[in-house]
Amino acid sequence: MDNCYWERLLFFLYQALIASGECPNLADCHGCVETRLGTVTQCSSPPGRGLCHTWLTFPGSKTAQLLNTGRPSCNHVDEVWPNLFLGDLVTAHNRFVLWKMGVTHVLNAAHGTSYSHGGQDFYGATIDYYGVPAHDLPSFDISQFFFSAAQFIHNALNTPGAKILVHCAVGVSRSATLVLAYLMINHHLPLVEAIKTVKEHRWISPNRGFLKHLRNLDGREEHRVKLSQ
């Protein structure tokens, strides 16, 4: 996989998460990666398993297999749905770039963390901001924010001329999970189709706990659609 992607991922995971105390044992995650002063070593997981695969996904599941296909890109931001951008904090912290992109709304899935400087005060009156204080840990219940985040995205995209950036630290787990939930809730896409839709534009990798919550949402949405028919 592309070194530039893993360097960004490791930089934020190790130097941000560990520094903030969110995941103090991440460096010992199955012993598969180490970092020192930004130097990335070879992952000892089997080929195709990805970075700390057992931490990120459910091995052997259909969604995990789908998520593990393709190559990560090094883009800081990608348009994954019309006027809906998925990206990292590098983009989110650059107000000039956001202005050039025409972004009018920002959903920060890493709100309140020590490495996320975004907020309504940071963006001022030109951008509507919504913060989700999610931690990228399998034990974190991100589902409590599914519907409020989906509503914020929905309202933004229903605003004429609006564009929204959904981001977290790296733009592959927390923010990607909320975008998937939006597509499932507001556009009634099954989880697999939502993943395929986003992956046409950006490589994503929600952690295994987030995937569990998305599967639960998938079951509820499928049941709701059947009842409405």
Secondary structure, DSSP 4 states (H G I P E B T S, - for coil): --HHHHHHHHHHIIIIIHHHTS-TTGGGSTT---EETTEEPPP-SPTTS-TTHHHHS-TT-HHHHHHTSS-----SEEEEETTEEEE-HHHHT-HHHHHHHT--EEEETBTTSTT---SHHHHGGGSEEEE-B--SSTTS-GGGGHHHHHHHHHHHHTSTT--EEEE-SSSSSHHHHHHHHHHHHHS---HHHHHHHHHTT------HHHHHHHHHHHHHHHHHHHHH-
